[in-house]
Amino acid sequence: MAPTYKVAAVGWRLIRQLAAQLPGAAIRDGDMMVTFLGGGSVQVRSADDPDSLRGEGLDFVVVDECAFVVEDAWQEALRPALSDRKGGALFISTPRGRNWFWRHYQRGLEGGDWQSWSFPTAANPFIDPAEIESARRDLPEDVFRQEYLAEFIEGAGSVFRNLSACLQAPLSSPEEHRGHRIVAGVDWGKQEDFTAISLVCADCQREVARDRFNQIDYVVQRGRLQALANRWQPSLILAESNSIGDPIIEVLQRDGLPVRGFQTTATTKSMLIESLALAFEQGQVQWQPDPVWTGELEAYERRVSAVTGRSSYSAPEGLHDDTVIARALALKAALQPAAAELVAFI
């Protein structure tokens, strides 16, 4: 499997050349599939549509350029297909920051059922060493280390840097922050998305609590936020007001919660994310470590329009950014002067 049809076609050409040398092998170019006299088969597929990968059990899967494939393709289609036959998998890729491919690589370093290997471009005997040195001179250091030395560069291709230094906040209790100014950020889940809530102590400049959930009724969602608010007594809850957000916020305000809506547009989202990225860069706030929340930060991407030159921010296709938005809203609430909160809710 490869991330796109174009990349898959490269692998198919090589497999086809090998299959043509085997007596009795039936080559089907339309399906990029070879079947053998013994009943086995090998097929090349694209991850453009992860749902299309669902099917019968598999003995072995090779995921090419894994770092550029959406994780859902592995979790929801390929991994279940291996269970029937207790199949194996091989993940091959150039690094792309610290996304799900990096997490798999780390599992291999820990041993057990997983194993990991890393090979720089110089290990390939067919590439001229002089060409590698030329690339070293021409390319930015981070790019060369990623593309030629096969190193996982924190923040490469993503928005947030200095993550490890900022993900050190310990678990907290309300008693530790009694009398402090607590604020919250909320991103509401829509369909398959998650609702994420981040609470931050503005005085200690650290995240004190968080919650993430999906596929539950909005009445229950409001109840979970109410329970967190009862426990932590935030002075301001900044919640995304787009789409379903407005009616939920109105109900919460009638319930007495200090909720204020935040309308997300292309402009306001860029400002929100850039503020959070700067906070990480400068180590302004400590956040609680969590593999899911950290994974969303690592995968977050910046795109620049070729027409306008403006930046836009989002999670890669198939991934979520709910926890990123919740934290960005919590940071915005923490940076807002306390007097402004009084004006909003008196």
Secondary structure as GFF3:
##gff-version 3
##sequence-region A 1 346
A	DSSP	alpha_helix	5	19	.	.	.	ID=ss1
A	DSSP	beta_strand	26	28	.	.	.	ID=ss2
A	DSSP	beta_strand	33	35	.	.	.	ID=ss3
A	DSSP	beta_strand	41	43	.	.	.	ID=ss4
A	DSSP	three_ten_helix	50	53	.	.	.	ID=ss5
A	DSSP	beta_strand	60	64	.	.	.	ID=ss6
A	DSSP	three_ten_helix	66	68	.	.	.	ID=ss7
A	DSSP	alpha_helix	71	72	.	.	.	ID=ss8
A	DSSP	pi_helix	73	78	.	.	.	ID=ss9
A	DSSP	alpha_helix	79	83	.	.	.	ID=ss10
A	DSSP	beta_strand	88	92	.	.	.	ID=ss11
A	DSSP	alpha_helix	100	109	.	.	.	ID=ss12
A	DSSP	three_ten_helix	121	123	.	.	.	ID=ss13
A	DSSP	alpha_helix	129	138	.	.	.	ID=ss14
A	DSSP	alpha_helix	141	147	.	.	.	ID=ss15
A	DSSP	alpha_helix	163	166	.	.	.	ID=ss16
A	DSSP	three_ten_helix	174	177	.	.	.	ID=ss17
A	DSSP	beta_strand	182	187	.	.	.	ID=ss18
A	DSSP	beta_strand	195	201	.	.	.	ID=ss19
A	DSSP	beta_strand	206	213	.	.	.	ID=ss20
A	DSSP	alpha_helix	218	232	.	.	.	ID=ss21
A	DSSP	beta_strand	236	240	.	.	.	ID=ss22
A	DSSP	alpha_helix	245	254	.	.	.	ID=ss23
A	DSSP	beta_strand	259	262	.	.	.	ID=ss24
A	DSSP	alpha_helix	266	282	.	.	.	ID=ss25
A	DSSP	alpha_helix	291	299	.	.	.	ID=ss26
A	DSSP	beta_strand	301	304	.	.	.	ID=ss27
A	DSSP	beta_strand	311	314	.	.	.	ID=ss28
A	DSSP	alpha_helix	322	335	.	.	.	ID=ss29
A	DSSP	alpha_helix	338	345	.	.	.	ID=ss30
###
